[in-house]
Amino acid sequence: MKKVFDGRKRGKLGTGLNPAVVRVQTEDRMKEVAAQFEENGWKFTIGLEPDQPEDISDLEILLNPPKTRVTEKKIGRNAPCPCGSGKKYKKCCGK
C-alpha cells in the first residue's frame, strides 16, 4: 500500500523543487506545450514518447487551479431557528 503523505514538504507544482512532468507524442505538440510553460514561467520536464498516450495532466492543473471551497456558517444549537418560529434551533428544526 502506497502512502499518500510521507511527511516531507513538497514544492509547489511548476517550480524547481516540483517541476511539471508531461508526456507528448509528436515534436509539434512538444513545442506547443513547451511554449505554454515558458509563457507562464513554470519549470517542466517533457517526454517525447510516440508509443505512449499523451499525459498533460500537470499542465491542466497549472492552467486551471482548484478553487477554494467556502463552507456556510453552521447554526448554533441555542441560536434562534432560521425558519422563523421563534424557538431555539435545537427545539425546532435541529432535533
Backbone bond lengths (Angstrom), bond angles and torsions (degrees), N, CA, C in turn:
res aa  C-N    CA-C-N  psi(-1)  N-CA   C-N-CA  omega(-1)  CA-C   N-CA-C  phi
1 M - - - 1.444 - - 1.523 108.84 -
2 K 1.303 118.02 127.87 1.456 123.02 -178.67 1.522 110.22 -87.25
3 K 1.348 115.68 133.66 1.455 120.22 177.72 1.527 109.60 -78.81
4 V 1.297 117.03 141.39 1.454 121.56 179.10 1.523 110.51 -80.52
5 F 1.324 117.11 -43.05 1.457 120.91 -178.64 1.520 108.32 -122.39
6 D 1.330 116.08 120.91 1.457 119.89 -177.89 1.528 113.07 -101.57
7 G 1.317 119.09 7.55 1.449 122.48 177.02 1.514 114.38 92.55
8 R 1.327 117.96 -11.85 1.455 120.63 179.51 1.521 110.15 -91.18
9 K 1.322 115.22 141.81 1.455 120.96 -178.99 1.533 109.64 -77.85
10 R 1.293 116.82 133.30 1.454 122.52 178.02 1.526 108.72 -101.95
11 G 1.319 115.87 150.50 1.456 120.34 175.33 1.520 110.04 -77.90
12 K 1.286 116.14 162.93 1.456 122.32 177.40 1.526 109.13 -65.12
13 L 1.324 117.14 142.20 1.458 121.92 -179.24 1.525 110.40 -59.80
14 G 1.314 116.24 132.31 1.462 121.13 178.97 1.514 113.48 93.79
15 T 1.340 117.86 8.09 1.462 121.40 177.50 1.529 109.09 -106.81
16 G 1.316 116.48 177.90 1.455 120.73 -179.26 1.520 112.98 -63.62
17 L 1.351 118.01 -33.03 1.461 121.19 178.89 1.523 112.77 -74.64
18 N 1.309 117.74 -28.78 1.462 122.27 -177.45 1.532 109.46 -141.09
19 P 1.342 118.09 73.38 1.462 119.21 -178.76 1.527 111.37 -69.66
20 A 1.309 115.63 150.43 1.464 121.09 177.12 1.521 108.70 -70.86
21 V 1.320 117.58 139.16 1.459 122.61 -179.76 1.524 107.62 -117.56
22 V 1.331 116.12 122.94 1.459 121.28 178.40 1.531 109.77 -129.10
23 R 1.338 115.15 157.87 1.458 121.59 179.33 1.527 107.42 -130.62
24 V 1.333 116.31 127.93 1.460 121.55 -179.98 1.527 109.63 -125.93
25 Q 1.345 115.90 169.79 1.459 120.56 -175.89 1.522 113.74 -105.95
26 T 1.342 119.03 -24.07 1.465 120.43 -175.73 1.521 111.10 -129.02
27 E 1.332 114.76 160.53 1.475 121.56 177.50 1.533 110.95 -63.54
28 D 1.336 116.60 -42.42 1.469 120.66 -178.95 1.534 110.75 -60.89
29 R 1.318 115.92 -44.07 1.465 120.32 179.84 1.533 110.23 -66.28
30 M 1.331 117.01 -34.77 1.455 120.96 178.87 1.530 110.40 -64.00
31 K 1.328 117.17 -42.35 1.464 121.25 178.26 1.526 110.67 -65.01
32 E 1.319 116.86 -40.50 1.468 122.09 -179.53 1.535 111.21 -64.19
33 V 1.323 116.50 -45.45 1.462 121.20 -179.59 1.530 110.11 -68.49
34 A 1.329 117.44 -41.80 1.467 121.40 179.29 1.525 110.77 -61.38
35 A 1.319 117.10 -37.51 1.465 121.26 178.99 1.536 110.50 -63.10
36 Q 1.334 117.13 -39.41 1.467 120.30 178.93 1.528 111.11 -65.45
37 F 1.326 116.66 -41.17 1.465 120.13 178.36 1.523 110.95 -64.87
38 E 1.312 117.64 -46.72 1.456 121.78 -177.61 1.526 111.74 -66.47
39 E 1.327 117.06 -35.55 1.462 121.65 178.58 1.527 111.39 -60.17
40 N 1.345 116.02 -36.89 1.462 120.89 -178.51 1.522 113.17 -95.13
41 G 1.322 118.17 -5.47 1.461 121.38 177.80 1.520 114.07 77.12
42 W 1.324 118.03 24.76 1.460 122.23 179.44 1.520 110.53 -90.08
43 K 1.323 116.81 146.11 1.460 122.56 174.57 1.524 107.71 -83.62
44 F 1.342 116.43 144.09 1.452 119.29 -173.93 1.521 111.56 -154.08
45 T 1.324 115.14 164.04 1.451 124.05 171.98 1.526 106.10 -134.40
46 I 1.339 115.42 125.28 1.466 120.14 -179.40 1.516 108.84 -114.79
47 G 1.321 115.49 132.30 1.456 121.57 175.77 1.520 109.33 -110.45
48 L 1.328 116.18 130.93 1.469 121.61 177.81 1.518 107.50 -98.80
49 E 1.324 116.44 104.30 1.455 122.18 -176.87 1.526 109.15 -132.71
50 P 1.343 117.55 93.84 1.468 120.90 -176.30 1.529 114.20 -63.78
51 D 1.341 117.55 -26.75 1.465 119.80 -176.61 1.534 113.49 -90.54
52 Q 1.337 118.04 -3.35 1.462 122.55 179.46 1.534 110.25 -106.99
53 P 1.332 118.60 152.59 1.470 120.10 176.35 1.529 110.98 -68.59
54 E 1.337 115.26 150.34 1.461 120.50 -179.68 1.524 110.40 -67.90
55 D 1.343 116.57 137.55 1.458 122.41 179.12 1.525 108.41 -134.05
56 I 1.334 116.45 101.46 1.470 121.20 179.29 1.529 109.95 -120.08
57 S 1.335 116.75 33.47 1.464 120.77 -176.62 1.526 111.86 -64.16
58 D 1.350 118.67 -36.14 1.470 120.13 178.18 1.525 111.23 -64.27
59 L 1.324 117.36 -38.69 1.467 121.09 177.68 1.528 110.31 -64.57
60 E 1.330 116.99 -42.29 1.460 120.48 179.44 1.531 111.57 -63.72
61 I 1.335 116.90 -36.48 1.467 120.39 177.89 1.519 110.44 -65.98
62 L 1.344 116.70 -40.85 1.462 120.11 179.62 1.526 111.89 -68.60
63 L 1.316 117.41 -36.78 1.469 120.98 -179.38 1.528 111.83 -74.95
64 N 1.335 117.46 -32.39 1.469 122.10 -178.34 1.523 108.93 -126.81
65 P 1.340 118.72 77.14 1.472 120.15 -178.30 1.524 111.03 -64.41
66 P 1.340 116.94 148.40 1.465 119.41 179.62 1.524 111.35 -64.19
67 K 1.308 116.50 142.16 1.464 122.37 179.96 1.523 110.08 -80.38
68 T 1.312 116.87 145.91 1.449 122.50 177.27 1.524 109.12 -73.89
69 R 1.311 115.25 132.21 1.462 119.34 178.96 1.522 109.88 -88.03
70 V 1.322 116.49 137.11 1.456 122.30 177.65 1.521 107.23 -117.43
71 T 1.324 116.10 124.42 1.455 119.75 -179.88 1.526 109.90 -92.22
72 E 1.310 114.80 152.69 1.461 119.76 177.29 1.521 109.02 -77.23
73 K 1.312 116.02 152.10 1.454 120.94 179.25 1.528 109.01 -69.42
74 K 1.338 115.82 133.59 1.458 120.53 179.06 1.524 109.96 -76.63
75 I 1.310 114.49 152.68 1.461 121.29 178.42 1.525 107.64 -86.78
76 G 1.305 117.25 128.70 1.467 121.23 177.22 1.518 110.72 -70.11
77 R 1.332 115.70 151.40 1.475 119.72 -179.16 1.523 112.54 -61.53
78 N 1.322 117.60 -33.68 1.461 120.74 -177.15 1.528 113.01 -97.43
79 A 1.320 117.46 5.87 1.466 121.05 177.75 1.528 109.27 -78.62
80 P 1.331 118.15 156.86 1.465 119.72 175.97 1.528 110.38 -62.53
81 C 1.309 116.37 143.97 1.461 121.46 -177.71 1.531 110.19 -68.19
82 P 1.332 118.40 135.87 1.461 120.78 -179.46 1.530 113.97 -70.86
83 C 1.327 117.67 -9.17 1.473 119.29 179.70 1.526 111.58 -75.49
84 G 1.342 116.66 -14.10 1.464 119.47 176.40 1.511 114.36 93.98
85 S 1.311 119.08 10.57 1.462 121.50 -177.98 1.525 112.52 -74.43
86 G 1.332 116.74 -22.05 1.454 120.51 -178.51 1.517 112.96 91.73
87 K 1.332 117.73 -8.63 1.462 121.85 177.84 1.523 109.72 -83.89
88 K 1.322 115.89 167.35 1.448 120.59 173.32 1.537 107.92 -70.69
89 Y 1.310 115.11 150.68 1.463 120.98 -177.84 1.531 110.90 -57.43
90 K 1.353 117.36 -40.44 1.459 120.62 -176.21 1.538 112.31 -67.24
91 K 1.337 117.66 -24.94 1.465 121.39 -179.67 1.523 113.10 -93.16
92 C 1.353 116.31 -13.94 1.461 119.64 -175.14 1.528 110.99 -108.48
93 C 1.327 116.57 -84.30 1.469 121.34 -174.63 1.532 113.38 -97.54
94 G 1.329 118.23 -9.22 1.455 122.22 -176.59 1.523 113.59 -79.00
95 K 1.296 117.55 -28.36 1.466 126.36 179.70 1.495 111.28 33.55
